[in-house]
Amino acid sequence: MAPKPPHKQSVSMGRGARKRDDDSGTEVGEGTDEWTQSKATVRPPDQLDLTDAELKEEFTRILTANNPHAPQNIVRYSFKEGTYKPIGFVNQMAVHFSQVGNLIPKDSDEGRRQHYRDELAAGSLESVKAVLSDAEILEEDEEPKEVEMEAGSQTELPPAEVAETVIEEELMTPKQPKERKLTNQFNFSDRASQTLNHPVRDRECQMEPPPRTNFSATANQWEIYDAYVEELKKQEKTKEKEKTKTPVAKKTGKMAMRKLTSMESQSDDITKVSQAAKIVERMVNQNTYDDVAQDFKYYEDAADEYRDQEGTLLPLWKFQNDKAKRLAVTALCWNPKYNDLFAVGHGSYDFMKQSRGMLLLYSLKNPSFPEYIFSSESGIMCLDIHVDHPYLVAVGHYDGNVAIYNLKKPQAQPSFRSSPKSGKHTDPVWQVKWQKDDMDHNLNFFSVSSDGRIVSWTLVKCSKSYSSQFLDTYDAHNMAVDAVTWNPYHTKVFMSCSSDWTVKIWDHTIKTPMFIYDLNSAVGDVAWAPYSSTVFAAVTTDGKVHVFDLAINKYEAICNQPVVARKKTKITHVEFNPIYPIIIVGDDRGHITCLKLSPNLRKMPKEKKGQEVQKGPAVEIAKLDKLLNLVREVKIKT
């Protein structure tokens, strides 16, 4: 057969170029024009006809983790309320697939241990291969030497046999590295599923260790007898000292002397433990009331900047004792030396229901329990603490007696108590006041009673010289006068309050009051502020405290605030602290509340550039005189 002619191809630059095969005559580029034809869309018969706007409209759907099949109406029985209550929280998790596997992470302890075992196994095989290869090399090198050994001597073993024995020993006893001892091979936990436990924090403090001594001894009958003899000698010495020091003990009799000496000579371990326990109790209470102590020391009401010359009272501590539950607070007095200590007198203002009385002394350092407790058969109506001797407390009773309690000798009975022979009052004692020490250093105090007498007492003596006549009288109130107090700066100004709802400020040279304030309720007590001559506070029986500052507002109080929880509770007394910006108020339920004054209630003169602020009694007197002069001019004109 003749060979076929060479294959020919025709190339054209046109769009419909075709390639023809000379043998077959078929076109390779068939079907290319089909892509250029328009494609017909196939639509289902029930498809809707939508406009372009409807086609461009977007529908947003939000996926949430809530299970649509989770029940929403599960109820359970509440034993506390006795009813069925719906459950608010429902488990929304739906498990689609779960499988228990045995995969171990590479970073875990078990994964590292398995990797270590694999390396050991691979290393032992490589060592065996290396030993075998070394043995083959030795056999090749030692073959001519074997012939020489056979010719020379037949007793010695050939080196090839020695190598074989060495190799067999190494193969029979392979060296394996020591593996770490695992504490717990099942101790595996997935770190991603563990929560972070914060380390426990301890508060520590450094202090000097208490002194310690080792003591050892043997006790027999003779040593016990000698100890008793020494104790009797000490008691006799203390009795002799008391006879020379206290002449009062001679008059009170031998029984009182024995009690006094026994109380003073009691310096055993029990008293030492009680003192330490009291200190620990204070520390515990300071930690318990730490937030209150922080408010007392540092908190200032920032809202006073936006108030129109008005202030507030912040409640701090509340003092109460179970033994004085049904007794009203009839007297309050701060200690002049210890600014955190104050005395409270308990009694009753209901004259048809008179019972016992109590004298309690509280400290701000321990609000849970009083520092001193004294009981009396008659209710306490008033009290006062000596300025130079802050351990002496003078007390006036409802039955007309007066008494003196000595805090250095915490015993149940007072150090002095009046009697009918010494000239006690026949009516309740409404006020007692210590007098400054005389030249003879006698302790004198005055007592005022509703029997019309003002008595000066020198412990066991009394004088009636001050009750024969009165210097002046003021027609002040329409009902009983509850309290009268002098201004601490101005010697001519005093203030009175009454159950007729009024508080009046007086100049003792003028018969009419300078200022009159109606508080819409019976006024139980008033008190001047120690830091300003124009600031005073009053308490009413409707449970409110009213604070006035005449320099800011002469007509109304700048603070009217209820401070008791119950509506029927009546506030009976109020007292300013001489140093700190706090007051204490007592009610007829035996509770004492401590409150802090906001900055607007204790405003001081503002400092001016280049000028020093003048302070002192002269400035306070001038400030009050400026207000009184305006009133005096009006009264003189009328």
C-alpha positions in Angstrom: 0.0 0.0 0.0 1.2 3.4 -0.8 1.9 5.7 2.1 -0.6 8.3 2.9 0.1 11.9 2.1 1.2 14.1 5.0 -1.5 15.5 7.3 -2.6 19.0 6.4 -4.0 21.6 8.7 -5.6 24.9 7.9 -5.4 27.8 10.4 -7.7 30.8 10.1 -7.9 33.9 12.3 -11.7 34.0 12.0 -14.1 33.4 14.9 -15.5 30.2 13.4 -12.1 28.6 12.6 -12.4 24.8 12.1 -9.9 22.0 12.1 -10.4 19.3 9.6 -9.0 15.8 9.5 -8.1 14.7 6.0 -8.8 11.1 6.7 -12.1 11.3 8.6 -13.3 14.6 7.3 -14.8 15.5 10.7 -14.7 19.0 12.3 -13.0 19.2 15.6 -14.5 22.5 16.7 -18.2 21.5 16.4 -20.6 22.8 19.1 -18.7 26.0 19.8 -21.6 28.1 18.6 -24.0 26.5 21.2 -22.5 28.6 24.1 -23.2 31.8 22.3 -26.9 31.0 22.1 -29.3 32.4 24.7 -30.2 30.0 27.5 -33.8 29.5 28.3 -34.7 29.6 32.1 -36.7 26.7 33.4 -39.4 27.8 35.9 -41.6 25.7 38.0 -45.3 26.2 37.3 -46.2 27.4 40.9 -43.4 30.0 41.1 -44.6 33.5 42.1 -44.0 36.6 40.0 -42.1 39.1 42.1 -41.0 42.6 41.3 -37.5 43.9 41.4 -38.1 45.6 44.8 -39.5 42.4 46.3 -36.5 40.4 44.9 -34.0 42.9 46.5 -35.8 42.8 49.9 -33.6 41.1 52.6 -34.8 38.9 55.4 -32.6 38.7 58.4 -32.7 35.7 60.8 -30.8 35.5 64.0 -29.6 32.2 65.3 -29.8 31.7 69.1 -28.6 29.1 71.5 -32.1 28.6 72.9 -33.6 25.1 72.5 -37.1 25.5 70.9 -38.1 22.1 72.3 -37.0 22.9 75.9 -39.9 22.9 78.3 -41.0 26.3 79.7 -43.6 25.3 82.2 -41.8 23.2 84.8 -42.9 23.8 88.4 -41.5 22.6 91.6 -42.9 22.6 95.2 -41.3 25.2 97.5 -41.4 24.1 101.1 -40.4 27.6 102.3 -43.5 29.3 100.8 -45.7 26.2 100.7 -46.7 26.6 97.0 -45.7 25.4 93.5 -43.4 27.8 91.8 -42.2 27.8 88.1 -38.5 27.3 87.4 -37.0 30.3 85.7 -33.8 28.6 84.4 -34.2 25.8 81.8 -31.3 23.9 80.4 -31.0 24.9 76.7 -28.2 22.5 75.7 -29.1 19.7 73.2 -26.5 16.9 72.7 -26.3 15.7 69.1 -23.2 13.5 69.3 -21.0 12.2 72.1 -18.2 9.6 72.0 -15.9 8.3 74.7 -12.4 8.1 73.3 -9.0 7.1 74.5 -6.8 9.7 72.8 -4.0 11.2 74.9 -2.7 14.7 74.3 1.1 14.9 73.5 1.6 17.6 76.1 0.1 15.6 78.9 2.1 13.6 81.5 0.9 10.2 80.0 1.7 11.3 76.5 5.2 12.3 77.5 5.7 9.0 79.3 4.6 6.9 76.2 6.9 9.0 74.0 9.8 8.2 76.4 9.0 4.5 76.3 9.1 4.5 72.4 12.4 6.2 72.4 13.8 3.7 74.8 12.6 0.8 72.6 14.1 2.4 69.5 17.4 3.0 71.2 17.8 -0.6 72.4 17.3 -2.0 68.8 19.9 0.4 67.4 22.4 -0.6 70.1 21.9 -4.3 69.2 22.4 -3.6 65.5 25.6 -1.6 66.4 27.0 -4.5 68.4 26.3 -7.0 65.7 28.0 -4.9 63.0 31.1 -4.5 65.3 31.2 -8.3 65.8 31.2 -8.9 62.0 34.1 -6.5 61.5 36.1 -8.2 64.2 35.6 -11.6 62.6 36.9 -10.4 59.2 40.0 -8.9 60.9 40.8 -11.9 63.0 40.6 -14.6 60.4 44.4 -14.8 59.5 45.2 -14.5 63.2 43.2 -17.7 63.9 45.6 -19.7 61.6 48.6 -18.3 63.4 47.2 -19.2 66.7 46.4 -22.7 65.7 50.0 -23.1 64.5 51.5 -21.5 67.5 49.5 -22.7 70.5 46.3 -24.5 70.9 45.6 -23.8 74.6 44.5 -20.1 74.2 41.0 -19.2 72.9 40.8 -17.4 69.7 39.8 -13.7 69.8 36.7 -14.4 67.6 35.3 -16.7 70.3 36.0 -14.1 72.9 34.1 -11.5 70.9 31.2 -13.9 70.4 30.9 -14.5 74.1 31.0 -10.8 74.8 28.3 -10.2 72.2 26.1 -13.0 73.6 26.4 -11.5 77.1 25.5 -8.1 75.9 22.5 -9.5 74.0 21.4 -11.6 76.9 21.6 -8.8 79.4 20.7 -5.5 77.6 21.2 -2.3 79.5 17.9 -0.4 80.2 17.8 3.1 81.6 15.9 3.5 84.9 12.4 4.8 84.5 10.9 7.4 86.8 8.5 6.2 89.4 5.0 7.4 88.6 2.9 8.7 91.5 -0.4 8.0 89.8 -0.6 6.8 86.2 -4.3 7.6 86.1 -3.8 11.2 87.2 -5.0 12.8 83.9 -7.2 15.8 83.6 -8.1 18.0 80.7 -6.8 21.5 81.5 -9.3 23.2 79.3 -12.2 22.0 81.5 -10.6 23.1 84.8 -11.5 26.4 86.5 -8.9 28.6 88.0 -8.7 28.4 91.8 -7.4 31.7 93.3 -4.8 31.2 96.0 -5.8 31.7 99.6 -4.6 35.0 100.9 -3.6 35.4 104.5 -3.2 38.7 106.3 -0.2 38.7 108.6 1.5 41.1 110.9 4.9 41.2 112.5 5.2 41.6 116.3 7.6 40.8 119.0 7.0 37.3 120.5 5.7 37.3 124.1 8.2 36.5 126.7 8.4 32.9 127.8 10.0 31.1 130.7 10.2 27.5 131.7 9.2 26.8 135.3 9.3 23.6 137.1 8.9 22.9 140.9 7.5 20.4 143.4 4.9 21.4 145.9 4.6 19.9 149.3 2.6 20.8 152.5 5.4 23.0 153.9 5.6 25.2 150.7 1.8 25.6 150.7 1.8 26.6 154.3 4.5 29.2 153.7 2.6 30.6 150.8 -0.5 31.1 152.9 1.5 32.8 155.6 3.0 35.3 153.1 -0.5 36.1 151.7 -1.8 36.8 155.2 1.1 39.2 155.8 0.3 41.0 152.6 -3.3 41.5 153.6 -2.3 42.9 157.0 0.0 45.4 155.3 -2.8 46.6 152.9 -5.1 47.0 155.8 -2.6 49.2 157.6 -2.2 51.3 154.5 -5.9 51.8 154.1 -6.3 52.9 157.7 -3.8 55.7 157.1 -5.1 56.7 153.7 -8.9 56.5 153.9 -10.5 57.9 157.1 -13.9 57.1 155.5 -13.3 53.4 156.1 -13.2 53.9 159.9 -16.8 55.3 159.8 -18.2 52.7 157.5 -17.3 49.9 159.9 -15.2 46.7 159.9 -17.3 44.9 157.3 -16.9 47.7 154.7 -13.2 47.8 155.4 -12.9 44.0 154.8 -14.8 44.3 151.5 -12.7 47.2 150.4 -9.4 45.6 151.2 -10.4 42.3 149.6 -11.4 44.0 146.4 -8.2 46.0 146.2 -5.9 43.1 147.1 -7.5 40.9 144.4 -4.6 40.9 141.9 -4.6 37.3 140.9 -4.5 35.7 137.5 -8.2 36.0 136.9 -8.1 39.8 136.8 -5.1 39.7 134.4 -7.0 37.4 132.0 -10.1 39.6 132.2 -8.1 42.7 131.2 -6.5 40.8 128.2 -10.0 39.5 127.2 -11.3 43.0 127.2 -8.5 44.1 124.8 -9.1 41.1 122.5 -12.9 41.9 122.5 -12.1 45.5 121.4 -9.9 44.2 118.6 -12.6 41.8 117.4 -15.3 44.5 117.4 -13.1 46.9 115.5 -12.8 44.3 112.8 -16.5 43.7 112.8 -17.4 47.4 112.6 -14.6 48.3 110.3 -16.8 49.9 107.7 -18.5 52.1 110.3 -15.1 53.1 111.7 -13.9 54.0 108.2 -17.1 56.2 107.7 -16.5 57.8 111.1 -12.9 58.7 110.2 -12.9 59.5 106.5 -16.4 59.8 105.0 -17.7 63.2 104.0 -21.0 63.7 102.2 -20.0 65.1 98.8 -23.7 66.0 98.0 -23.4 69.0 100.4 -21.7 70.9 97.6 -25.0 70.8 95.6 -27.4 71.5 98.5 -28.6 75.0 99.3 -26.9 75.3 102.7 -28.5 72.2 104.1 -26.8 69.1 105.7 -27.5 65.5 106.7 -26.7 63.1 109.6 -24.9 59.8 108.8 -25.8 57.0 111.3 -22.8 55.2 112.7 -22.9 53.0 115.8 -25.9 52.0 117.9 -25.4 51.2 121.6 -27.8 49.1 123.6 -27.8 46.7 126.5 -30.2 43.9 127.4 -30.4 45.0 131.1 -31.5 48.5 130.1 -34.1 47.5 127.5 -37.2 48.9 129.2 -35.5 52.0 130.6 -35.4 55.4 128.9 -32.2 57.4 128.3 -32.5 60.2 130.9 -28.9 61.6 130.8 -25.9 61.8 128.4 -22.4 63.1 129.1 -19.1 62.8 127.3 -15.9 62.2 129.3 -13.8 65.4 129.3 -10.5 63.5 129.1 -11.3 60.3 127.0 -13.1 61.6 124.0 -14.4 58.2 122.9 -16.0 57.4 126.3 -19.5 58.7 127.4 -21.9 58.0 130.3 -25.5 57.1 129.9 -28.1 57.4 132.7 -31.2 55.2 132.5 -34.5 55.7 134.3 -38.1 56.6 133.5 -40.0 59.9 132.8 -43.3 58.1 133.5 -43.9 59.1 137.1 -46.6 56.5 137.5 -44.2 53.7 136.5 -41.0 54.3 138.4 -38.5 51.4 138.8 -34.8 50.8 139.0 -32.0 52.8 137.3 -28.7 52.1 135.6 -25.4 54.0 134.9 -23.6 52.7 131.8 -20.4 53.9 130.2 -19.8 53.1 126.6 -16.7 53.5 124.3 -16.7 54.0 120.6 -14.0 51.3 120.4 -16.4 48.6 121.7 -20.0 49.4 120.8 -21.2 45.9 121.6 -20.9 46.0 125.4 -20.5 48.8 128.0 -17.2 49.4 129.7 -18.8 50.0 133.2 -22.2 48.9 134.6 -23.7 50.3 137.8 -27.3 49.5 139.0 -29.4 51.6 141.4 -32.7 51.1 143.2 -34.1 54.4 141.9 -34.0 55.8 138.4 -31.2 58.2 137.3 -32.4 61.6 136.2 -29.1 63.4 135.5 -25.3 63.0 135.7 -22.1 64.9 135.3 -18.4 63.9 135.0 -15.7 65.9 136.8 -13.4 67.8 134.5 -10.1 67.4 136.5 -11.0 63.9 137.8 -12.7 62.1 134.9 -13.1 59.0 136.9 -15.7 60.6 139.2 -19.4 60.6 138.1 -22.1 62.6 140.0 -25.6 61.2 139.7 -29.0 62.5 140.6 -31.9 60.1 141.3 -35.7 60.3 141.1 -36.0 59.7 144.9 -34.1 62.9 145.6 -30.7 61.3 146.4 -27.4 62.1 144.9 -24.5 59.7 144.5 -20.9 59.6 143.3 -19.4 56.7 141.4 -15.7 56.1 141.2 -14.6 54.3 138.0 -11.3 53.4 139.6 -13.1 51.2 142.0 -15.6 49.3 139.8 -17.9 48.0 142.5 -21.7 47.8 142.7 -22.2 50.5 145.3 -21.4 54.2 144.9 -18.5 55.8 146.8 -20.9 58.3 148.3 -24.7 58.5 148.6 -26.8 61.1 150.3 -29.3 60.3 153.1 -32.2 62.0 154.9 -29.7 63.0 157.6 -27.4 64.7 155.1 -30.3 66.7 153.7 -31.3 64.9 150.5 -34.0 66.4 148.2 -37.6 65.6 148.6 -38.4 65.7 144.9 -36.5 64.3 141.8 -33.1 65.7 141.1 -33.1 67.3 137.6 -29.6 68.6 137.3 -26.1 68.0 138.9 -23.0 69.9 138.1 -19.4 69.6 139.3 -17.7 72.8 140.6 -14.1 73.6 139.9 -11.7 72.7 142.7 -11.5 75.2 145.6 -8.3 76.3 147.3 -8.7 73.5 149.8 -9.0 71.0 147.0 -12.5 70.0 148.1 -14.8 68.2 145.6 -18.0 70.2 145.3 -21.0 69.7 143.1 -24.4 71.3 142.9 -27.8 69.7 142.6 -31.1 71.2 141.4 -34.5 69.7 142.3 -38.1 70.4 141.8 -38.5 70.9 145.6 -37.2 74.4 145.0 -33.7 73.9 146.5 -30.2 74.3 144.9 -27.8 72.4 147.1 -24.0 72.5 147.1 -22.4 69.2 148.2 -18.9 68.5 149.5 -19.2 64.8 149.5 -20.6 64.4 153.1 -21.6 68.0 153.7 -24.4 70.1 152.2 -25.2 73.8 152.1 -28.5 75.5 151.6 -27.2 79.1 151.3 -27.9 79.2 147.6 -31.6 78.3 147.9 -32.8 81.1 150.0 -33.3 83.6 147.2 -33.2 83.8 143.4 -31.3 86.4 141.3 -34.0 86.6 138.6 -36.9 84.7 137.0 -38.0 84.4 133.4 -41.6 83.8 132.2 -40.3 81.5 129.4 -42.6 78.7 128.5 -46.2 77.6 128.9 -45.4 74.0 129.9 -42.6 72.2 131.7 -39.0 73.2 130.9 -37.0 70.1 129.8 -33.5 71.6 129.5 -31.5 74.8 130.0 -27.9 75.2 128.8 -25.5 78.1 128.6 -23.6 79.0 125.4 -20.0 77.7 125.7 -18.5 80.9 124.3 -20.9 83.8 125.2 -21.5 84.2 129.0 -24.7 86.1 128.6 -26.5 83.7 126.3 -28.4 80.6 127.3 -31.0 78.4 125.6 -34.1 76.6 126.9 -36.5 74.1 125.5 -40.0 72.9 126.6 -42.8 70.5 126.0 -44.7 73.5 124.5 -42.8 72.7 121.2 -40.5 75.7 121.4 -36.8 76.4 121.7 -35.8 79.9 122.9 -32.5 81.7 123.0 -32.0 84.3 125.8 -29.8 87.1 126.8 -29.9 87.1 130.6 -29.9 90.9 130.6 -33.2 91.0 128.7 -36.5 89.5 129.8 -37.7 88.6 126.4 -36.1 85.8 124.2 -33.9 86.7 121.3 -35.0 83.9 119.1 -38.0 81.6 119.2 -38.3 78.3 117.1 -41.4 76.2 116.9 -40.5 72.5 116.1 -44.1 71.2 115.9 -43.5 68.6 118.7 -42.4 68.4 122.3 -38.7 69.2 122.6 -36.8 66.8 124.8 -33.3 68.3 124.9 -31.0 71.0 123.3 -27.2 71.2 123.1 -24.8 73.9 121.9 -22.0 72.8 119.5 -18.5 73.0 120.9 -17.0 74.2 117.6 -19.3 77.2 116.9 -21.2 79.7 119.0 -24.1 79.8 116.5 -24.7 76.0 116.0 -27.0 74.0 118.3 -29.1 70.8 118.0 -32.6 69.9 119.4 -34.4 66.6 119.6 -38.2 66.2 119.5 -40.5 63.4 120.6 -41.5 62.6 117.0 -38.0 61.0 116.5 -36.3 63.9 114.7 -33.0 65.8 115.2 -33.0 69.5 114.3 -29.7 71.3 113.7 -29.5 75.1 113.5 -26.8 77.5 112.5 -27.8 81.1 113.2 -25.0 82.4 111.0 -26.5 80.6 107.9 -30.2 80.8 108.6 -31.8 82.6 111.5 -35.3 81.4 110.8 -35.2 77.6 110.0 -33.1 74.6 110.8 -30.6 73.5 108.2 -31.2 69.8 109.0 -34.4 68.1 109.9 -33.9 64.3 110.0 -35.6 61.3 111.6 -33.1 59.0 113.3 -35.2 56.3 114.9 -36.6 53.2 113.3 -40.1 53.1 115.0 -42.6 55.9 114.7 -43.6 55.8 118.4 -40.1 56.1 119.6 -39.3 59.4 121.4 -35.9 60.9 121.5 -35.0 62.2 124.9 -31.5 63.6 124.9 -28.7 64.8 122.5 -25.0 65.6 123.2 -22.2 66.9 120.9 -18.7 65.3 121.1 -16.1 67.9 122.2 -13.6 66.9 119.6 -15.1 64.8 116.8 -17.9 66.0 114.4 -20.5 63.5 115.9 -23.5 63.6 118.2 -25.2 61.0 120.3 -29.0 60.8 120.8 -30.9 58.6 123.3 -34.5 57.5 123.1 -37.1 56.2 125.5 -36.3 52.5 124.6 -32.8 52.6 126.0 -31.0 52.9 122.7 -28.2 55.4 121.9 -27.4 56.3 118.3 -24.2 57.9 117.1 -24.4 60.2 114.0 -21.9 62.1 112.0 -22.5 65.7 110.9 -22.1 66.5 107.2 -19.8 69.4 106.1 -22.6 71.9 105.7 -23.5 71.4 109.4 -20.0 72.4 110.6 -18.9 75.1 108.2 -15.9 77.1 109.2 -14.8 80.6 107.9 -13.3 80.3 104.4 -9.6 81.2 103.9 -8.9 84.2 101.7 -5.8 84.7 99.7 -3.1 86.5 101.7 -5.2 86.5 104.9 -5.2 84.2 107.8 -8.5 82.9 109.1 -9.1 84.2 112.6 -10.2 81.6 115.1 -10.8 81.5 118.8 -13.4 82.4 121.5 -13.2 86.1 120.6 -14.2 85.5 117.0 -17.1 83.2 118.1 -18.3 85.8 120.6 -18.2 88.6 118.0 -20.1 86.4 115.5 -22.9 85.8 118.0 -23.0 89.4 119.2 -23.4 90.5 115.6 -26.6 88.5 115.3 -27.9 89.5 118.7 -27.4 93.2 118.1 -29.8 93.1 115.2 -32.5 91.7 117.4 -31.7 94.0 120.3 -32.1 97.1 118.1 -35.6 95.8 117.0 -36.6 95.1 120.6 -35.4 98.6 121.7 -37.4 100.3 119.0 -40.6 98.4 119.8 
